[in-house]
């Protein structure tokens, strides 16, 4: 089998990423998070630390109303229930009507059929602006078997062709998280080389990245939004790791550095290829 050609690199620079953070801080976008019960408070705190405004409106009576006034919406399938999945469908339809950017985080897609069908149905109804997941979740949306629970059994590089296919199929940006994060619109590709292994030792770090992408999608085009959100989180993680003794202190330090990181510092520290 002939290897697929390497996709072109997107013309995004560290200065673009720094500018996106400056715009985020200036706008303080309102982000509606329909997320899982494990990470809801953590997600709200990360958004606040980064400079956004969180709103955890995930009931079917209000989700559609709120999605029309929010600046960005996250849909995370980590702990789906009948009422929250109805709220997700309502919110996505409202995003379509209002033109609100939204991010899909298809937690455990491929491994569990109900949530896999839900994620696919949402994408069919109104494709997400950005899809963010680990490698197995991205492959799972296209028929793959998924990973070990929420953990990936693949690498971003291994599923790059599938990520590009998903992006082209739905006209969206796909962000694949891993030791090196990959962001593609189906043609161009950006790799973000920051991050620390302690990120995998704190529940919900991947989930909050989806929320950050929804915040950045309110102030930047999708490819830049996904890249800048990834850079913000991973550079903050690099800094937090230098003063942490383990996962507990790392989580606290990560919140601090998400808030303390200045745009110019982000531009200097991010490593893109």
Buried (B, 14 or more C-beta within 10 A) or exposed (E): EEEEEEBEEBEBEBEBBBBBBBBBBEBBBBBBBBBBEBBBEBBBBBBBBBBBBBBBBBBBEBBBEBBBEBBBBBBBBBBBEEEBBBBBBBBBBBBBEEEBBBBBBBBBBBBBEEBBEBBBEBBEEBBBBBBBBBBBBBBBBBEBEBBEEBEBBBBBBBBBBBBBBBBBBBEBBBBBBBEBBBBBBBEBBBBBEBBBEBBBEBBBBBBBBBBBBBBBBBBBBBBBBBBBBBBBBBBBBBBBBEEBEEEEBBBEBBBBBBBEBEBEBBBEBBBBE
